[in-house]
Amino acid sequence: MKLRLDAAKCVGHGRCYVLGPDVYGEDDAGHCVVRVTDVPPDLADQARAGEENCPEGALEIDPD
């Protein structure tokens, strides 16, 4: 699975990196930074949790 971030939509709620700390991080302003674009199976649940809980829809998962 591949993960994409539309940084222009992110306003820094932080739900992604709280729910998926191994997949998502934060920059100095608190906006999302994607740590893993090609998500391995063991991190898929974290990737989905972050994507599903982003209020702006800034994250998108492509299952391949």
PyMOL Python script that loads the backbone (N, CA, C, O; Angstrom):
from pymol import cmd

cmd.read_pdbstr("""\
ATOM      1  N   MET A   1       0.831  -1.167   0.000  1.00  0.00           N
ATOM      2  CA  MET A   1       0.000   0.000   0.000  1.00  0.00           C
ATOM      3  C   MET A   1       0.880   1.235   0.000  1.00  0.00           C
ATOM      4  O   MET A   1       1.953   1.256   0.602  1.00  0.00           O
ATOM      5  N   LYS A   2       0.410   2.255  -0.680  1.00  0.00           N
ATOM      6  CA  LYS A   2       1.140   3.524  -0.765  1.00  0.00           C
ATOM      7  C   LYS A   2       0.327   4.606  -0.063  1.00  0.00           C
ATOM      8  O   LYS A   2      -0.904   4.601  -0.085  1.00  0.00           O
ATOM      9  N   LEU A   3       1.041   5.516   0.549  1.00  0.00           N
ATOM     10  CA  LEU A   3       0.420   6.589   1.309  1.00  0.00           C
ATOM     11  C   LEU A   3       0.804   7.927   0.704  1.00  0.00           C
ATOM     12  O   LEU A   3       1.973   8.174   0.407  1.00  0.00           O
ATOM     13  N   ARG A   4      -0.192   8.790   0.523  1.00  0.00           N
ATOM     14  CA  ARG A   4       0.056  10.124  -0.026  1.00  0.00           C
ATOM     15  C   ARG A   4      -0.514  11.183   0.913  1.00  0.00           C
ATOM     16  O   ARG A   4      -1.563  10.994   1.527  1.00  0.00           O
ATOM     17  N   LEU A   5       0.195  12.289   1.007  1.00  0.00           N
ATOM     18  CA  LEU A   5      -0.222  13.428   1.811  1.00  0.00           C
ATOM     19  C   LEU A   5      -0.393  14.645   0.919  1.00  0.00           C
ATOM     20  O   LEU A   5       0.497  14.982   0.138  1.00  0.00           O
ATOM     21  N   ASP A   6      -1.535  15.299   1.038  1.00  0.00           N
ATOM     22  CA  ASP A   6      -1.744  16.591   0.396  1.00  0.00           C
ATOM     23  C   ASP A   6      -1.455  17.636   1.471  1.00  0.00           C
ATOM     24  O   ASP A   6      -2.348  18.022   2.225  1.00  0.00           O
ATOM     25  N   ALA A   7      -0.211  18.088   1.536  1.00  0.00           N
ATOM     26  CA  ALA A   7       0.239  18.986   2.600  1.00  0.00           C
ATOM     27  C   ALA A   7      -0.549  20.291   2.633  1.00  0.00           C
ATOM     28  O   ALA A   7      -0.659  20.913   3.690  1.00  0.00           O
ATOM     29  N   ALA A   8      -1.093  20.713   1.507  1.00  0.00           N
ATOM     30  CA  ALA A   8      -1.871  21.955   1.467  1.00  0.00           C
ATOM     31  C   ALA A   8      -3.164  21.846   2.278  1.00  0.00           C
ATOM     32  O   ALA A   8      -3.683  22.859   2.746  1.00  0.00           O
ATOM     33  N   LYS A   9      -3.684  20.640   2.449  1.00  0.00           N
ATOM     34  CA  LYS A   9      -4.912  20.435   3.212  1.00  0.00           C
ATOM     35  C   LYS A   9      -4.663  20.288   4.719  1.00  0.00           C
ATOM     36  O   LYS A   9      -5.571  20.516   5.518  1.00  0.00           O
ATOM     37  N   CYS A  10      -3.463  19.918   5.102  1.00  0.00           N
ATOM     38  CA  CYS A  10      -3.160  19.652   6.510  1.00  0.00           C
ATOM     39  C   CYS A  10      -3.095  20.955   7.299  1.00  0.00           C
ATOM     40  O   CYS A  10      -2.396  21.894   6.917  1.00  0.00           O
ATOM     41  N   VAL A  11      -3.844  20.997   8.418  1.00  0.00           N
ATOM     42  CA  VAL A  11      -3.797  22.163   9.297  1.00  0.00           C
ATOM     43  C   VAL A  11      -3.200  21.838  10.660  1.00  0.00           C
ATOM     44  O   VAL A  11      -3.111  22.710  11.524  1.00  0.00           O
ATOM     45  N   GLY A  12      -2.792  20.591  10.855  1.00  0.00           N
ATOM     46  CA  GLY A  12      -2.060  20.228  12.056  1.00  0.00           C
ATOM     47  C   GLY A  12      -2.880  19.757  13.245  1.00  0.00           C
ATOM     48  O   GLY A  12      -2.494  20.009  14.387  1.00  0.00           O
ATOM     49  N   HIS A  13      -3.985  19.089  13.016  1.00  0.00           N
ATOM     50  CA  HIS A  13      -4.745  18.538  14.146  1.00  0.00           C
ATOM     51  C   HIS A  13      -3.932  17.489  14.910  1.00  0.00           C
ATOM     52  O   HIS A  13      -4.063  17.367  16.128  1.00  0.00           O
ATOM     53  N   GLY A  14      -3.101  16.741  14.202  1.00  0.00           N
ATOM     54  CA  GLY A  14      -2.217  15.775  14.851  1.00  0.00           C
ATOM     55  C   GLY A  14      -2.800  14.404  15.093  1.00  0.00           C
ATOM     56  O   GLY A  14      -2.140  13.563  15.703  1.00  0.00           O
ATOM     57  N   ARG A  15      -3.990  14.152  14.647  1.00  0.00           N
ATOM     58  CA  ARG A  15      -4.594  12.832  14.865  1.00  0.00           C
ATOM     59  C   ARG A  15      -3.782  11.730  14.190  1.00  0.00           C
ATOM     60  O   ARG A  15      -3.642  10.634  14.732  1.00  0.00           O
ATOM     61  N   CYS A  16      -3.253  12.025  13.017  1.00  0.00           N
ATOM     62  CA  CYS A  16      -2.502  11.008  12.276  1.00  0.00           C
ATOM     63  C   CYS A  16      -1.291  10.522  13.064  1.00  0.00           C
ATOM     64  O   CYS A  16      -1.103   9.317  13.229  1.00  0.00           O
ATOM     65  N   TYR A  17      -0.474  11.443  13.546  1.00  0.00           N
ATOM     66  CA  TYR A  17       0.738  11.005  14.232  1.00  0.00           C
ATOM     67  C   TYR A  17       0.503  10.526  15.655  1.00  0.00           C
ATOM     68  O   TYR A  17       1.368   9.866  16.230  1.00  0.00           O
ATOM     69  N   VAL A  18      -0.642  10.841  16.231  1.00  0.00           N
ATOM     70  CA  VAL A  18      -0.997  10.260  17.524  1.00  0.00           C
ATOM     71  C   VAL A  18      -1.435   8.808  17.337  1.00  0.00           C
ATOM     72  O   VAL A  18      -1.064   7.936  18.123  1.00  0.00           O
ATOM     73  N   LEU A  19      -2.225   8.555  16.291  1.00  0.00           N
ATOM     74  CA  LEU A  19      -2.748   7.209  16.035  1.00  0.00           C
ATOM     75  C   LEU A  19      -1.769   6.314  15.274  1.00  0.00           C
ATOM     76  O   LEU A  19      -1.870   5.089  15.340  1.00  0.00           O
ATOM     77  N   GLY A  20      -0.832   6.913  14.559  1.00  0.00           N
ATOM     78  CA  GLY A  20       0.118   6.140  13.758  1.00  0.00           C
ATOM     79  C   GLY A  20       1.528   6.677  13.872  1.00  0.00           C
ATOM     80  O   GLY A  20       2.090   7.138  12.879  1.00  0.00           O
ATOM     81  N   PRO A  21       2.114   6.629  15.055  1.00  0.00           N
ATOM     82  CA  PRO A  21       3.423   7.256  15.266  1.00  0.00           C
ATOM     83  C   PRO A  21       4.578   6.655  14.476  1.00  0.00           C
ATOM     84  O   PRO A  21       5.608   7.305  14.297  1.00  0.00           O
ATOM     85  N   ASP A  22       4.422   5.434  14.006  1.00  0.00           N
ATOM     86  CA  ASP A  22       5.490   4.824  13.206  1.00  0.00           C
ATOM     87  C   ASP A  22       5.356   5.164  11.724  1.00  0.00           C
ATOM     88  O   ASP A  22       6.280   4.931  10.945  1.00  0.00           O
ATOM     89  N   VAL A  23       4.215   5.709  11.340  1.00  0.00           N
ATOM     90  CA  VAL A  23       3.938   6.043   9.941  1.00  0.00           C
ATOM     91  C   VAL A  23       3.981   7.554   9.717  1.00  0.00           C
ATOM     92  O   VAL A  23       4.457   8.027   8.684  1.00  0.00           O
ATOM     93  N   TYR A  24       3.480   8.298  10.694  1.00  0.00           N
ATOM     94  CA  TYR A  24       3.358   9.754  10.580  1.00  0.00           C
ATOM     95  C   TYR A  24       4.189  10.455  11.645  1.00  0.00           C
ATOM     96  O   TYR A  24       4.388   9.943  12.747  1.00  0.00           O
ATOM     97  N   GLY A  25       4.662  11.623  11.289  1.00  0.00           N
ATOM     98  CA  GLY A  25       5.367  12.472  12.235  1.00  0.00           C
ATOM     99  C   GLY A  25       4.847  13.885  12.083  1.00  0.00           C
ATOM    100  O   GLY A  25       3.850  14.123  11.401  1.00  0.00           O
ATOM    101  N   GLU A  26       5.532  14.828  12.725  1.00  0.00           N
ATOM    102  CA  GLU A  26       5.121  16.226  12.634  1.00  0.00           C
ATOM    103  C   GLU A  26       6.316  17.113  12.353  1.00  0.00           C
ATOM    104  O   GLU A  26       7.442  16.821  12.756  1.00  0.00           O
ATOM    105  N   ASP A  27       6.044  18.211  11.647  1.00  0.00           N
ATOM    106  CA  ASP A  27       7.099  19.183  11.402  1.00  0.00           C
ATOM    107  C   ASP A  27       7.091  20.209  12.546  1.00  0.00           C
ATOM    108  O   ASP A  27       6.353  20.046  13.517  1.00  0.00           O
ATOM    109  N   ASP A  28       7.886  21.233  12.435  1.00  0.00           N
ATOM    110  CA  ASP A  28       7.997  22.231  13.498  1.00  0.00           C
ATOM    111  C   ASP A  28       6.701  23.001  13.746  1.00  0.00           C
ATOM    112  O   ASP A  28       6.502  23.549  14.830  1.00  0.00           O
ATOM    113  N   ALA A  29       5.830  23.043  12.758  1.00  0.00           N
ATOM    114  CA  ALA A  29       4.546  23.737  12.898  1.00  0.00           C
ATOM    115  C   ALA A  29       3.422  22.799  13.335  1.00  0.00           C
ATOM    116  O   ALA A  29       2.287  23.243  13.506  1.00  0.00           O
ATOM    117  N   GLY A  30       3.719  21.501  13.520  1.00  0.00           N
ATOM    118  CA  GLY A  30       2.712  20.536  13.925  1.00  0.00           C
ATOM    119  C   GLY A  30       1.948  19.902  12.781  1.00  0.00           C
ATOM    120  O   GLY A  30       0.967  19.192  13.004  1.00  0.00           O
ATOM    121  N   HIS A  31       2.391  20.154  11.553  1.00  0.00           N
ATOM    122  CA  HIS A  31       1.739  19.551  10.394  1.00  0.00           C
ATOM    123  C   HIS A  31       2.304  18.159  10.129  1.00  0.00           C
ATOM    124  O   HIS A  31       3.429  17.844  10.517  1.00  0.00           O
ATOM    125  N   CYS A  32       1.517  17.350   9.473  1.00  0.00           N
ATOM    126  CA  CYS A  32       1.880  15.959   9.189  1.00  0.00           C
ATOM    127  C   CYS A  32       3.104  15.848   8.281  1.00  0.00           C
ATOM    128  O   CYS A  32       3.282  16.601   7.324  1.00  0.00           O
ATOM    129  N   VAL A  33       3.927  14.878   8.632  1.00  0.00           N
ATOM    130  CA  VAL A  33       5.039  14.442   7.798  1.00  0.00           C
ATOM    131  C   VAL A  33       4.891  12.928   7.668  1.00  0.00           C
ATOM    132  O   VAL A  33       4.757  12.228   8.672  1.00  0.00           O
ATOM    133  N   VAL A  34       4.914  12.426   6.446  1.00  0.00           N
ATOM    134  CA  VAL A  34       4.794  10.987   6.223  1.00  0.00           C
ATOM    135  C   VAL A  34       6.171  10.367   6.349  1.00  0.00           C
ATOM    136  O   VAL A  34       7.086  10.711   5.601  1.00  0.00           O
ATOM    137  N   ARG A  35       6.316   9.454   7.294  1.00  0.00           N
ATOM    138  CA  ARG A  35       7.598   8.771   7.522  1.00  0.00           C
ATOM    139  C   ARG A  35       7.789   7.596   6.568  1.00  0.00           C
ATOM    140  O   ARG A  35       8.914   7.265   6.194  1.00  0.00           O
ATOM    141  N   VAL A  36       6.676   6.967   6.175  1.00  0.00           N
ATOM    142  CA  VAL A  36       6.720   5.756   5.362  1.00  0.00           C
ATOM    143  C   VAL A  36       5.722   5.890   4.214  1.00  0.00           C
ATOM    144  O   VAL A  36       4.514   5.850   4.451  1.00  0.00           O
ATOM    145  N   THR A  37       6.196   6.047   2.978  1.00  0.00           N
ATOM    146  CA  THR A  37       5.266   6.148   1.853  1.00  0.00           C
ATOM    147  C   THR A  37       4.849   4.776   1.326  1.00  0.00           C
ATOM    148  O   THR A  37       3.706   4.596   0.905  1.00  0.00           O
ATOM    149  N   ASP A  38       5.764   3.813   1.348  1.00  0.00           N
ATOM    150  CA  ASP A  38       5.433   2.427   0.999  1.00  0.00           C
ATOM    151  C   ASP A  38       5.222   1.691   2.317  1.00  0.00           C
ATOM    152  O   ASP A  38       6.181   1.288   2.975  1.00  0.00           O
ATOM    153  N   VAL A  39       3.969   1.523   2.692  1.00  0.00           N
ATOM    154  CA  VAL A  39       3.622   1.003   4.014  1.00  0.00           C
ATOM    155  C   VAL A  39       3.729  -0.517   4.045  1.00  0.00           C
ATOM    156  O   VAL A  39       3.054  -1.200   3.275  1.00  0.00           O
ATOM    157  N   PRO A  40       4.574  -1.057   4.933  1.00  0.00           N
ATOM    158  CA  PRO A  40       4.665  -2.510   5.081  1.00  0.00           C
ATOM    159  C   PRO A  40       3.433  -3.043   5.826  1.00  0.00           C
ATOM    160  O   PRO A  40       2.763  -2.283   6.527  1.00  0.00           O
ATOM    161  N   PRO A  41       3.135  -4.313   5.685  1.00  0.00           N
ATOM    162  CA  PRO A  41       1.941  -4.888   6.308  1.00  0.00           C
ATOM    163  C   PRO A  41       1.837  -4.663   7.816  1.00  0.00           C
ATOM    164  O   PRO A  41       0.738  -4.493   8.344  1.00  0.00           O
ATOM    165  N   ASP A  42       2.964  -4.662   8.502  1.00  0.00           N
ATOM    166  CA  ASP A  42       2.903  -4.505   9.959  1.00  0.00           C
ATOM    167  C   ASP A  42       2.542  -3.087  10.400  1.00  0.00           C
ATOM    168  O   ASP A  42       2.245  -2.869  11.575  1.00  0.00           O
ATOM    169  N   LEU A  43       2.561  -2.115   9.477  1.00  0.00           N
ATOM    170  CA  LEU A  43       2.182  -0.740   9.800  1.00  0.00           C
ATOM    171  C   LEU A  43       0.870  -0.318   9.130  1.00  0.00           C
ATOM    172  O   LEU A  43       0.467   0.841   9.223  1.00  0.00           O
ATOM    173  N   ALA A  44       0.219  -1.248   8.468  1.00  0.00           N
ATOM    174  CA  ALA A  44      -1.010  -0.930   7.728  1.00  0.00           C
ATOM    175  C   ALA A  44      -2.114  -0.396   8.639  1.00  0.00           C
ATOM    176  O   ALA A  44      -2.825   0.536   8.260  1.00  0.00           O
ATOM    177  N   ASP A  45      -2.269  -0.966   9.826  1.00  0.00           N
ATOM    178  CA  ASP A  45      -3.323  -0.500  10.732  1.00  0.00           C
ATOM    179  C   ASP A  45      -3.079   0.945  11.168  1.00  0.00           C
ATOM    180  O   ASP A  45      -4.022   1.732  11.256  1.00  0.00           O
ATOM    181  N   GLN A  46      -1.826   1.297  11.442  1.00  0.00           N
ATOM    182  CA  GLN A  46      -1.497   2.673  11.820  1.00  0.00           C
ATOM    183  C   GLN A  46      -1.757   3.627  10.658  1.00  0.00           C
ATOM    184  O   GLN A  46      -2.292   4.719  10.850  1.00  0.00           O
ATOM    185  N   ALA A  47      -1.378   3.211   9.459  1.00  0.00           N
ATOM    186  CA  ALA A  47      -1.600   4.050   8.282  1.00  0.00           C
ATOM    187  C   ALA A  47      -3.084   4.309   8.072  1.00  0.00           C
ATOM    188  O   ALA A  47      -3.487   5.443   7.811  1.00  0.00           O
ATOM    189  N   ARG A  48      -3.893   3.270   8.185  1.00  0.00           N
ATOM    190  CA  ARG A  48      -5.342   3.414   8.004  1.00  0.00           C
ATOM    191  C   ARG A  48      -5.959   4.289   9.094  1.00  0.00           C
ATOM    192  O   ARG A  48      -6.809   5.131   8.807  1.00  0.00           O
ATOM    193  N   ALA A  49      -5.537   4.094  10.332  1.00  0.00           N
ATOM    194  CA  ALA A  49      -6.086   4.889  11.436  1.00  0.00           C
ATOM    195  C   ALA A  49      -5.825   6.375  11.221  1.00  0.00           C
ATOM    196  O   ALA A  49      -6.717   7.197  11.428  1.00  0.00           O
ATOM    197  N   GLY A  50      -4.623   6.720  10.813  1.00  0.00           N
ATOM    198  CA  GLY A  50      -4.297   8.116  10.547  1.00  0.00           C
ATOM    199  C   GLY A  50      -5.101   8.679   9.402  1.00  0.00           C
ATOM    200  O   GLY A  50      -5.620   9.792   9.488  1.00  0.00           O
ATOM    201  N   GLU A  51      -5.209   7.920   8.334  1.00  0.00           N
ATOM    202  CA  GLU A  51      -5.945   8.360   7.140  1.00  0.00           C
ATOM    203  C   GLU A  51      -7.436   8.518   7.442  1.00  0.00           C
ATOM    204  O   GLU A  51      -8.047   9.498   7.018  1.00  0.00           O
ATOM    205  N   GLU A  52      -8.015   7.588   8.152  1.00  0.00           N
ATOM    206  CA  GLU A  52      -9.449   7.618   8.445  1.00  0.00           C
ATOM    207  C   GLU A  52      -9.828   8.729   9.421  1.00  0.00           C
ATOM    208  O   GLU A  52     -10.974   9.180   9.432  1.00  0.00           O
ATOM    209  N   ASN A  53      -8.881   9.169  10.234  1.00  0.00           N
ATOM    210  CA  ASN A  53      -9.180  10.166  11.257  1.00  0.00           C
ATOM    211  C   ASN A  53      -8.708  11.568  10.923  1.00  0.00           C
ATOM    212  O   ASN A  53      -8.768  12.457  11.772  1.00  0.00           O
ATOM    213  N   CYS A  54      -8.241  11.780   9.701  1.00  0.00           N
ATOM    214  CA  CYS A  54      -7.828  13.115   9.283  1.00  0.00           C
ATOM    215  C   CYS A  54      -9.072  13.921   8.913  1.00  0.00           C
ATOM    216  O   CYS A  54      -9.747  13.591   7.938  1.00  0.00           O
ATOM    217  N   PRO A  55      -9.390  14.982   9.681  1.00  0.00           N
ATOM    218  CA  PRO A  55     -10.612  15.733   9.393  1.00  0.00           C
ATOM    219  C   PRO A  55     -10.588  16.482   8.064  1.00  0.00           C
ATOM    220  O   PRO A  55     -11.646  16.790   7.515  1.00  0.00           O
ATOM    221  N   GLU A  56      -9.412  16.777   7.543  1.00  0.00           N
ATOM    222  CA  GLU A  56      -9.316  17.503   6.280  1.00  0.00           C
ATOM    223  C   GLU A  56      -9.228  16.586   5.066  1.00  0.00           C
ATOM    224  O   GLU A  56      -9.326  17.056   3.933  1.00  0.00           O
ATOM    225  N   GLY A  57      -9.047  15.292   5.285  1.00  0.00           N
ATOM    226  CA  GLY A  57      -8.875  14.380   4.152  1.00  0.00           C
ATOM    227  C   GLY A  57      -7.557  14.590   3.441  1.00  0.00           C
ATOM    228  O   GLY A  57      -7.464  14.410   2.227  1.00  0.00           O
ATOM    229  N   ALA A  58      -6.532  14.971   4.196  1.00  0.00           N
ATOM    230  CA  ALA A  58      -5.221  15.255   3.603  1.00  0.00           C
ATOM    231  C   ALA A  58      -4.425  13.999   3.276  1.00  0.00           C
ATOM    232  O   ALA A  58      -3.427  14.061   2.558  1.00  0.00           O
ATOM    233  N   LEU A  59      -4.863  12.865   3.799  1.00  0.00           N
ATOM    234  CA  LEU A  59      -4.147  11.602   3.577  1.00  0.00           C
ATOM    235  C   LEU A  59      -4.960  10.684   2.681  1.00  0.00           C
ATOM    236  O   LEU A  59      -6.187  10.641   2.761  1.00  0.00           O
ATOM    237  N   GLU A  60      -4.260   9.951   1.827  1.00  0.00           N
ATOM    238  CA  GLU A  60      -4.918   9.004   0.936  1.00  0.00           C
ATOM    239  C   GLU A  60      -4.070   7.743   0.855  1.00  0.00           C
ATOM    240  O   GLU A  60      -2.849   7.797   0.702  1.00  0.00           O
ATOM    241  N   ILE A  61      -4.746   6.615   0.962  1.00  0.00           N
ATOM    242  CA  ILE A  61      -4.080   5.320   0.849  1.00  0.00           C
ATOM    243  C   ILE A  61      -4.465   4.688  -0.471  1.00  0.00           C
ATOM    244  O   ILE A  61      -5.643   4.586  -0.813  1.00  0.00           O
ATOM    245  N   ASP A  62      -3.447   4.265  -1.206  1.00  0.00           N
ATOM    246  CA  ASP A  62      -3.642   3.512  -2.441  1.00  0.00           C
ATOM    247  C   ASP A  62      -3.244   2.082  -2.125  1.00  0.00           C
ATOM    248  O   ASP A  62      -2.075   1.815  -1.846  1.00  0.00           O
ATOM    249  N   PRO A  63      -4.206   1.149  -2.164  1.00  0.00           N
ATOM    250  CA  PRO A  63      -3.902  -0.225  -1.772  1.00  0.00           C
ATOM    251  C   PRO A  63      -2.965  -0.959  -2.734  1.00  0.00           C
ATOM    252  O   PRO A  63      -2.566  -2.091  -2.462  1.00  0.00           O
ATOM    253  N   ASP A  64      -2.615  -0.330  -3.845  1.00  0.00           N
ATOM    254  CA  ASP A  64      -1.746  -0.891  -4.903  1.00  0.00           C
ATOM    255  C   ASP A  64      -2.546  -1.694  -5.850  1.00  0.00           C
ATOM    256  O   ASP A  64      -2.000  -2.246  -6.805  1.00  0.00           O
TER     257      ASP A  64
END
""", "prot")
cmd.dss("prot")
cmd.show_as("cartoon", "prot")
cmd.util.cbc("prot")
cmd.orient("prot")
